[in-house]
Amino acid sequence: MKDSNLEQRFWSKVNRAGPDDCWLWIAAVSTEGYGEFWVGGKLEKASRVAWSRTNGPIPAGLFVLHSCDSRYSPSDFTYRKCCNPAHLFLGTNQDNMDDMVKKGRSAKGKRNGSKTHPDRLPRGQRNGAHVHPERVVRGERNRFAKLTEVDVLEIRAVYAKGGISTRALAERFNVHQVTVSCIVRRKTWRHI
């Protein structure tokens, strides 16, 4: 049984136009531009509420997709506010991605996130190696490491004394000359 108070409260926030027009959400929207509505203490997308109020519960794992998004230019996200049940259909995440690509809404070129929001890229102090250094596999913990920390310290000490080339050290430790060069210049194994 549908809650008439919920129904009335929800549809009062929708600008119902003609049957073929987009019925735009006129209340709060998310940062992505989707209408938002509180149902049972949980914030839901308005399009999901419109679908479930009209057609019943949405099966687990399915998304509510818009058929009206092709009416708008790729940079116009007005369709995200549409709550017209005639413009909504259910699909999987893959259906959603395929629909987005088919309609030319996938981000590319100037619309790519790295171009529109370069400040969000994890660079510098926000890079994962800085934020969670414990997750970075370094030195002997790296499964491809041929040297130990003791070897690296010895390479640096012997090279610092002078009189031996990186090529000779490489032969001595059975690694490539570039590996030794990177170690003595602290390009690699910087953590010790």
Kinemage of the C-alpha trace (Angstrom):
@kinemage 1
@onewidth
@group {chain A} dominant
@subgroup {mainchain}
@vectorlist {calphas} color= white
{ca met a 1} P 0.000 0.000 0.000
{ca lys a 2} L 1.315 3.426 -0.961
{ca asp a 3} L 1.708 6.153 1.632
{ca ser a 4} L -0.504 9.000 0.328
{ca asn a 5} L 1.353 11.620 2.394
{ca leu a 6} L 4.667 10.493 0.874
{ca glu a 7} L 3.108 10.492 -2.605
{ca gln a 8} L 1.758 13.993 -2.177
{ca arg a 9} L 4.993 15.293 -0.684
{ca phe a 10} L 7.063 13.754 -3.499
{ca trp a 11} L 4.933 14.816 -6.478
{ca ser a 12} L 4.585 18.364 -5.086
{ca lys a 13} L 8.312 18.738 -5.822
{ca val a 14} L 7.934 17.738 -9.478
{ca asn a 15} L 6.921 20.131 -12.239
{ca arg a 16} L 4.544 17.876 -14.154
{ca ala a 17} L 4.291 19.051 -17.746
{ca gly a 18} L 2.774 17.197 -20.711
{ca pro a 19} L 2.924 13.395 -20.919
{ca asp a 20} L 5.867 13.490 -23.373
{ca asp a 21} L 7.740 16.319 -21.632
{ca cys a 22} L 10.361 15.988 -18.933
{ca trp a 23} L 8.867 16.381 -15.467
{ca leu a 24} L 11.646 18.257 -13.754
{ca trp a 25} L 12.476 18.009 -10.068
{ca ile a 26} L 12.225 21.479 -8.506
{ca ala a 27} L 13.594 20.772 -5.011
{ca ala a 28} L 17.065 19.837 -3.713
{ca val a 29} L 19.606 18.342 -6.117
{ca ser a 30} L 22.899 16.540 -5.554
{ca thr a 31} L 26.246 17.930 -6.692
{ca glu a 32} L 25.855 15.747 -9.806
{ca gly a 33} L 22.495 17.375 -10.604
{ca tyr a 34} L 20.151 14.525 -9.619
{ca gly a 35} L 17.022 15.308 -7.615
{ca glu a 36} L 17.172 14.125 -3.998
{ca phe a 37} L 14.305 13.070 -1.746
{ca trp a 38} L 14.170 11.641 1.787
{ca val a 39} L 12.284 8.342 2.047
{ca gly a 40} L 12.203 6.433 5.319
{ca gly a 41} L 15.252 8.251 6.693
{ca lys a 42} L 17.313 7.588 3.565
{ca leu a 43} L 18.247 10.060 0.821
{ca glu a 44} L 17.180 8.671 -2.560
{ca lys a 45} L 17.472 9.903 -6.131
{ca ala a 46} L 14.178 11.442 -7.191
{ca ser a 47} L 14.128 9.373 -10.395
{ca arg a 48} L 14.331 6.159 -8.336
{ca val a 49} L 11.469 7.331 -6.126
{ca ala a 50} L 9.388 8.256 -9.199
{ca trp a 51} L 9.995 4.809 -10.678
{ca ser a 52} L 9.216 2.900 -7.497
{ca arg a 53} L 6.120 5.025 -6.719
{ca thr a 54} L 4.775 4.291 -10.204
{ca asn a 55} L 6.010 0.757 -10.958
{ca gly a 56} L 6.843 -0.824 -7.614
{ca pro a 57} L 10.129 -1.777 -5.946
{ca ile a 58} L 13.373 -1.690 -7.891
{ca pro a 59} L 15.128 -5.075 -7.885
{ca ala a 60} L 18.526 -5.149 -6.186
{ca gly a 61} L 21.426 -4.201 -8.429
{ca leu a 62} L 19.359 -2.319 -10.993
{ca phe a 63} L 19.608 1.345 -11.880
{ca val a 64} L 16.928 3.764 -13.073
{ca leu a 65} L 18.004 5.080 -16.472
{ca his a 66} L 16.682 8.045 -18.481
{ca ser a 67} L 15.489 7.718 -22.059
{ca cys a 68} L 15.118 11.508 -22.344
{ca asp a 69} L 18.819 12.323 -22.048
{ca ser a 70} L 19.190 12.338 -25.853
{ca arg a 71} L 16.945 15.455 -25.952
{ca tyr a 72} L 19.733 17.503 -24.401
{ca ser a 73} L 23.253 18.357 -25.528
{ca pro a 74} L 26.025 16.224 -23.978
{ca ser a 75} L 27.006 19.098 -21.674
{ca asp a 76} L 23.399 19.722 -20.488
{ca phe a 77} L 22.457 17.530 -17.533
{ca thr a 78} L 18.862 18.746 -17.169
{ca tyr a 79} L 17.643 15.198 -17.846
{ca arg a 80} L 19.029 14.167 -14.433
{ca lys a 81} L 16.128 16.063 -12.830
{ca cys a 82} L 13.496 14.275 -14.931
{ca cys a 83} L 10.946 12.260 -12.925
{ca asn a 84} L 8.502 11.422 -15.721
{ca pro a 85} L 7.942 7.659 -15.312
{ca ala a 86} L 7.481 7.390 -19.092
{ca his a 87} L 11.113 8.521 -19.498
{ca leu a 88} L 12.547 6.052 -16.991
{ca phe a 89} L 13.578 2.433 -17.417
{ca leu a 90} L 15.550 -0.130 -15.415
{ca gly a 91} L 18.943 -1.491 -16.345
{ca thr a 92} L 22.180 -2.874 -14.952
{ca asn a 93} L 25.323 -0.836 -14.488
{ca gln a 94} L 26.561 -2.202 -17.834
{ca asp a 95} L 23.291 -1.128 -19.493
{ca asn a 96} L 23.837 2.347 -18.043
{ca met a 97} L 27.426 2.519 -19.369
{ca asp a 98} L 26.401 1.195 -22.810
{ca asp a 99} L 23.532 3.707 -22.976
{ca met a 100} L 25.890 6.541 -22.032
{ca val a 101} L 28.396 5.615 -24.763
{ca lys a 102} L 25.668 5.073 -27.370
{ca lys a 103} L 24.249 8.537 -26.709
{ca gly a 104} L 27.671 10.224 -26.743
{ca arg a 105} L 27.611 11.152 -23.063
{ca ser a 106} L 30.885 9.485 -22.076
{ca ala a 107} L 33.507 12.003 -21.011
{ca lys a 108} L 36.210 12.534 -23.584
{ca gly a 109} L 38.375 15.385 -24.728
{ca lys a 110} L 37.618 18.645 -22.947
{ca arg a 111} L 34.826 16.977 -20.921
{ca asn a 112} L 37.200 14.431 -19.373
{ca gly a 113} L 37.427 14.773 -15.600
{ca ser a 114} L 41.153 15.464 -15.694
{ca lys a 115} L 40.437 18.489 -17.908
{ca thr a 116} L 37.334 19.807 -16.129
{ca his a 117} L 38.635 19.235 -12.583
{ca pro a 118} L 42.454 19.044 -12.635
{ca asp a 119} L 42.450 20.024 -8.951
{ca arg a 120} L 40.927 16.632 -8.092
{ca leu a 121} L 43.817 14.617 -9.516
{ca pro a 122} L 45.808 12.919 -6.753
{ca arg a 123} L 49.100 14.754 -7.168
{ca gly a 124} L 51.762 15.847 -4.707
{ca gln a 125} L 50.748 15.470 -1.080
{ca arg a 126} L 47.384 13.925 -2.098
{ca asn a 127} L 49.083 11.119 -4.023
{ca gly a 128} L 48.358 7.671 -2.619
{ca ala a 129} L 52.017 7.134 -1.701
{ca his a 130} L 51.846 10.194 0.574
{ca val a 131} L 48.360 9.621 1.940
{ca his a 132} L 48.876 5.900 2.675
{ca pro a 133} L 52.624 5.164 2.636
{ca glu a 134} L 52.029 1.885 4.458
{ca arg a 135} L 50.298 0.518 1.347
{ca val a 136} L 53.253 1.102 -0.979
{ca val a 137} L 55.408 -1.983 -1.426
{ca arg a 138} L 59.020 -0.826 -1.147
{ca gly a 139} L 62.431 -2.454 -1.015
{ca glu a 140} L 62.617 -6.075 0.034
{ca arg a 141} L 58.815 -6.266 0.339
{ca asn a 142} L 58.640 -5.913 -3.450
{ca arg a 143} L 58.441 -9.443 -4.829
{ca phe a 144} L 60.749 -8.528 -7.727
{ca ala a 145} L 63.546 -7.133 -5.548
{ca lys a 146} L 66.940 -8.750 -6.206
{ca leu a 147} L 68.724 -6.774 -3.523
{ca thr a 148} L 68.301 -6.491 0.218
{ca glu a 149} L 68.509 -3.324 2.290
{ca val a 150} L 71.948 -4.450 3.476
{ca asp a 151} L 73.081 -4.766 -0.164
{ca val a 152} L 71.800 -1.265 -0.978
{ca leu a 153} L 73.567 0.289 2.017
{ca glu a 154} L 76.781 -1.517 1.054
{ca ile a 155} L 76.528 -0.328 -2.571
{ca arg a 156} L 76.132 3.275 -1.426
{ca ala a 157} L 78.974 3.011 1.097
{ca val a 158} L 81.428 1.415 -1.360
{ca tyr a 159} L 80.550 3.880 -4.121
{ca ala a 160} L 80.868 6.864 -1.740
{ca lys a 161} L 84.446 5.811 -0.850
{ca gly a 162} L 85.288 5.970 -4.542
{ca gly a 163} L 87.575 3.859 -6.652
{ca ile a 164} L 84.864 1.521 -7.969
{ca ser a 165} L 82.489 2.101 -10.856
{ca thr a 166} L 78.766 1.424 -10.958
{ca arg a 167} L 79.490 -1.212 -13.604
{ca ala a 168} L 81.837 -3.100 -11.262
{ca leu a 169} L 79.303 -2.869 -8.428
{ca ala a 170} L 76.605 -4.172 -10.748
{ca glu a 171} L 78.713 -7.201 -11.624
{ca arg a 172} L 79.502 -7.792 -7.956
{ca phe a 173} L 75.806 -7.790 -6.945
{ca asn a 174} L 74.589 -9.468 -10.139
{ca val a 175} L 72.279 -6.605 -11.219
{ca his a 176} L 72.258 -4.175 -14.129
{ca gln a 177} L 74.517 -1.101 -14.083
{ca val a 178} L 71.445 1.199 -14.329
{ca thr a 179} L 70.072 -0.372 -11.133
{ca val a 180} L 73.246 0.515 -9.236
{ca ser a 181} L 73.323 3.996 -10.753
{ca cys a 182} L 69.743 4.658 -9.609
{ca ile a 183} L 70.577 3.378 -6.116
{ca val a 184} L 73.629 5.623 -5.648
{ca arg a 185} L 71.753 8.671 -7.010
{ca arg a 186} L 68.829 7.810 -4.687
{ca lys a 187} L 66.349 7.503 -7.551
{ca thr a 188} L 65.387 4.109 -6.168
{ca trp a 189} L 65.487 2.708 -2.632
{ca arg a 190} L 64.992 6.273 -1.312
{ca his a 191} L 63.256 5.005 1.804
{ca ile a 192} L 66.589 3.805 3.282
